[in-house]
Amino acid sequence: MAANVESMFYTREKPWHGLGVEVKAAPTSADALRLSGLDWTVKQEAIFTDNGKEIAGYKANVRSTDRRVLGVVTDRYKVVQNTEAFAFTDELLGNGVRYETAGSLQEGRRVWLLARLPREYIISGERISPYLVFSNTHDGSGAVKVAVTPVRVVCNNTLNLALSTAKRSWSMVHTGDIKGKIEEAKETLFFAEKYMDELGKEFEQLRDKKMTDAKVAEYIELLLPVENGATGQQVKNIQKLREDMKARYYDAPDLKQVGNNAYRFINAVSDFATHANPLRKTVNYQENLFGRTIDGNPLIDRAYQLVCAA
């Protein structure tokens, strides 16, 4: 088992998120969008019925490159082009932030840029690198959103916990003037730094929460339950997943010296949630996984709730 786990935990040549095009050479957001092939625009067009009658009050958001309909919105909806949505992030570059990757989710309905903050945090002797994911939507589901994703460097585990003391994501209304962009950039860094500071405090508390083997087994069963009426094969599948999560708690080389505590358990769950191979990998699996990284992974959040309630 140990040799398999060694391979399972460390054969990770791709970036932790596994998506997008590398844009480290991009000095601006516009360059990042161009290098990643996302420098297209969205045009609003009227919608008609089959008999040619225009549908009042609604428009279609159409992508310029292939005329794909990205969303149907009301005529009050204002398109924020990709270059406009991400222009304010260029103000962050003066503080050392650098773009790393860019890409799209849901066939272009959601576009994102990922940047790594210059400051690396040392929390309880562990290196934690904070990333910021900036996203924009064209289907009417939202505006510009920023999410902070701390990554434990030694193993690429994402640790974006849903803290009660600091937000891990926030939305911003686009402003066209440079003064507004500068203020939004400053606010973004403030939110990210506050989250990282509070996360450091939480890590210390999680390390102090000791966990017995019985409690580890109990929590794994709660996180990966067997549904009523499950078939024999389904039960076997859940047992397989439970053993995988258990191995990530007990056998991960980077957690050997952490101790049997809640911090180790959260890392094991994070590793399982973001790196384990699913029983059935769908076409959109990687996109959905990255989306949960931006919005928060329910499995990691549930594990965090369990250990906090103890």
C-alpha positions in Angstrom: 0.0 0.0 0.0 2.7 2.5 0.9 4.4 2.4 -2.5 1.0 2.9 -4.2 0.2 5.8 -1.9 3.6 7.4 -2.6 2.8 7.3 -6.3 -0.8 8.4 -5.8 0.1 11.4 -3.8 3.1 12.8 -5.7 2.7 12.0 -9.4 1.2 15.4 -10.1 2.9 17.1 -13.1 -0.1 19.4 -13.9 -0.9 22.5 -11.9 -3.1 21.9 -8.8 -6.2 22.9 -10.8 -5.3 20.9 -13.9 -7.1 23.4 -16.3 -6.4 26.4 -18.5 -3.5 27.7 -20.6 -0.3 28.9 -19.0 -0.1 32.7 -19.2 2.9 33.5 -17.0 4.3 35.7 -19.7 1.3 38.0 -19.6 1.9 41.4 -18.1 -1.8 42.4 -18.3 -5.2 40.7 -18.1 -5.8 41.5 -21.8 -2.5 39.7 -22.7 -3.6 36.7 -20.6 -6.9 36.5 -22.4 -5.2 36.8 -25.7 -2.6 34.1 -25.0 -5.3 31.7 -23.7 -7.6 32.4 -26.7 -10.2 34.1 -24.6 -10.0 37.6 -26.2 -13.5 37.3 -27.8 -16.4 39.6 -27.2 -20.1 39.0 -26.4 -22.9 40.7 -28.4 -26.5 40.9 -27.5 -29.0 39.9 -30.1 -32.7 39.7 -30.3 -34.5 36.4 -29.9 -37.3 35.3 -32.2 -40.0 32.5 -32.1 -40.2 29.9 -34.9 -42.7 32.1 -36.8 -40.4 35.1 -36.7 -41.9 37.1 -33.9 -39.4 38.9 -31.6 -39.6 37.9 -27.9 -39.8 41.1 -26.1 -37.8 41.7 -22.9 -35.0 39.1 -23.6 -31.7 39.0 -25.4 -29.2 36.3 -26.3 -25.6 36.7 -25.3 -23.7 35.5 -28.4 -19.9 34.9 -28.6 -18.1 36.6 -31.4 -15.8 33.8 -32.5 -18.3 31.0 -33.1 -21.8 32.6 -32.5 -22.4 30.2 -29.6 -25.3 31.4 -27.4 -23.8 31.7 -23.9 -27.0 32.7 -22.2 -30.4 34.3 -22.5 -30.9 37.3 -20.3 -33.4 40.2 -19.8 -32.9 43.3 -21.8 -31.8 45.1 -18.6 -28.7 42.9 -18.5 -25.5 44.7 -19.3 -22.7 42.7 -20.9 -19.3 43.2 -19.2 -16.7 42.1 -21.7 -13.8 39.9 -20.6 -11.3 42.7 -21.0 -13.5 45.1 -19.0 -14.2 42.5 -16.3 -10.5 41.7 -15.6 -9.0 45.2 -16.3 -9.0 46.1 -12.6 -6.8 43.1 -11.8 -4.0 44.7 -13.6 -3.7 47.1 -10.7 -2.7 44.1 -8.6 0.4 43.5 -10.7 2.1 46.5 -9.2 2.0 44.6 -5.9 3.7 41.5 -7.3 0.7 39.4 -8.3 1.3 37.4 -11.5 -1.1 35.7 -13.8 -0.5 31.9 -14.1 -3.3 30.4 -16.1 -6.6 31.4 -17.9 -9.4 29.4 -19.2 -13.2 28.9 -19.5 -15.8 26.7 -17.9 -19.2 25.6 -19.1 -18.4 26.1 -22.8 -17.5 29.7 -22.4 -20.3 30.8 -20.1 -17.7 31.4 -17.4 -14.2 32.8 -18.0 -11.5 32.9 -15.4 -8.0 34.1 -14.7 -5.8 32.7 -12.0 -3.1 34.7 -10.2 -0.7 33.8 -7.5 -0.1 36.3 -4.7 3.6 37.1 -4.1 3.5 36.4 -0.4 3.9 32.8 0.7 2.6 32.1 4.2 4.4 29.9 6.8 1.7 28.5 9.0 2.8 26.1 11.7 6.0 25.4 9.7 4.0 24.7 6.5 4.3 26.7 3.3 0.9 27.9 2.1 0.6 29.8 -1.2 -2.5 31.8 -1.8 -4.0 32.0 -5.3 -6.8 34.3 -6.5 -9.3 33.1 -9.1 -11.1 35.9 -11.0 -14.2 34.8 -12.9 -16.7 36.5 -15.2 -20.0 35.0 -16.5 -22.0 35.6 -19.6 -25.1 33.5 -18.9 -26.7 35.9 -16.4 -25.6 34.0 -13.4 -23.3 36.6 -11.9 -20.8 39.4 -12.4 -17.1 39.5 -11.6 -16.2 37.1 -8.7 -12.9 36.7 -6.8 -12.1 33.6 -4.7 -9.0 33.0 -2.6 -7.6 29.4 -2.8 -4.8 28.6 -0.4 -2.7 25.7 -1.5 -0.4 23.6 0.7 2.8 23.6 -1.3 4.1 20.2 -0.3 1.2 18.3 -1.7 -0.9 20.8 -3.7 -3.9 20.4 -1.4 -6.4 23.2 -1.6 -7.5 24.5 1.8 -10.3 27.1 1.1 -12.3 26.5 4.2 -15.6 28.2 4.8 -14.5 30.4 7.7 -17.0 32.3 9.8 -14.5 35.0 10.5 -13.5 35.9 6.9 -14.9 35.5 3.4 -13.2 33.2 0.9 -15.0 34.7 -2.1 -16.7 38.0 -3.0 -18.3 39.7 -6.0 -17.4 43.1 -7.4 -19.3 45.5 -9.6 -17.2 46.6 -12.6 -16.3 50.2 -12.6 -14.9 51.9 -15.8 -12.8 54.6 -14.2 -9.2 53.9 -13.2 -9.7 55.3 -9.7 -12.5 52.7 -9.1 -10.2 50.0 -10.4 -7.4 50.9 -8.0 -9.8 50.9 -5.1 -11.2 47.5 -6.1 -7.7 46.1 -6.4 -6.8 47.3 -2.9 -10.1 45.9 -1.5 -9.3 42.5 -3.2 -5.9 42.3 -1.5 -7.4 43.3 1.8 -10.0 40.5 1.7 -7.4 38.0 0.6 -5.0 38.9 3.4 -7.7 38.9 6.0 -8.8 35.4 4.9 -5.2 34.1 5.1 -4.7 35.6 8.5 -7.8 34.0 9.8 -7.0 30.7 8.1 -3.7 30.6 9.9 -5.4 31.0 13.3 -7.9 28.2 12.3 -5.1 25.9 11.3 -3.5 26.3 14.8 -6.9 25.4 16.4 -7.3 22.4 14.1 -3.9 21.1 15.1 -5.0 21.2 18.8 -8.1 19.1 18.1 -6.9 15.5 18.6 -8.7 12.7 16.7 -8.9 9.0 17.6 -8.9 6.3 15.0 -12.6 5.7 15.9 -13.4 9.3 15.2 -11.6 9.2 11.9 -13.6 6.2 10.8 -16.8 7.8 12.0 -16.3 11.0 10.1 -15.3 9.1 6.9 -18.5 7.1 7.1 -20.5 10.4 7.5 -18.7 12.0 4.6 -19.2 8.9 2.4 -22.5 7.4 3.5 -24.1 4.3 2.1 -27.6 5.3 0.9 -30.7 3.3 1.8 -31.4 0.7 -0.8 -27.9 0.7 -2.2 -27.0 -2.4 -4.3 -24.1 -4.7 -3.4 -21.9 -3.0 -6.0 -22.7 0.4 -4.7 -21.8 -0.6 -1.2 -18.5 -2.0 -2.5 -17.8 1.3 -4.4 -18.4 3.4 -1.2 -16.1 1.1 0.7 -13.4 1.6 -1.9 -13.8 5.4 -1.6 -13.6 5.2 2.2 -10.4 3.1 2.0 -9.0 5.7 -0.3 -9.8 8.6 2.0 -8.5 6.6 5.0 -5.2 5.9 3.2 -4.8 9.6 2.6 -5.1 10.3 6.3 -2.8 7.5 7.6 -0.3 6.9 4.7 0.4 10.3 3.1 4.1 10.9 3.6 3.7 14.7 4.1 1.3 14.1 7.0 3.4 11.7 9.0 4.7 14.3 11.3 1.5 16.4 11.6 0.0 14.2 14.4 -3.5 12.7 14.7 -5.6 15.8 14.6 -8.3 17.7 12.8 -5.8 19.5 10.6 -4.5 16.2 9.3 -8.0 15.1 8.6 -8.9 18.2 6.7 -5.8 17.7 4.5 -6.7 14.1 3.9 -10.3 15.1 2.8 -9.0 17.9 0.7 -6.5 15.6 -1.0 -9.3 13.1 -1.7 -11.7 15.7 -2.9 -9.3 17.4 -5.3 -7.0 14.6 -6.4 -8.7 11.2 -6.1 -10.0 9.5 -9.3 -13.8 9.3 -9.2 -15.6 6.0 -9.8 -16.9 7.4 -13.0 -15.2 10.4 -14.7 -17.7 12.5 -16.7 -16.8 14.7 -19.6 -17.1 17.8 -17.5 -15.4 16.3 -14.4 -12.4 18.5 -14.4 -14.5 21.6 -15.1 -16.8 20.8 -12.2 -13.9 20.1 -9.9 -12.4 23.5 -10.7 -15.8 25.2 -10.3 -16.0 23.7 -6.8 -12.5 25.0 -6.1 -13.8 28.5 -6.9 -17.1 28.3 -5.1 -16.0 25.9 -2.3 -15.9 22.2 -2.2 -19.0 20.8 -0.3 -17.0 17.7 0.9 -14.2 19.8 2.4 -16.8 22.1 3.9 -18.7 19.2 5.5 -15.5 17.8 6.9 -14.6 21.2 8.4 -18.1 21.4 10.0 -17.7 17.9 11.5 -14.4 18.7 13.2 -15.5 22.1 14.4 -18.6 20.6 16.0 -16.6 18.1 18.0 
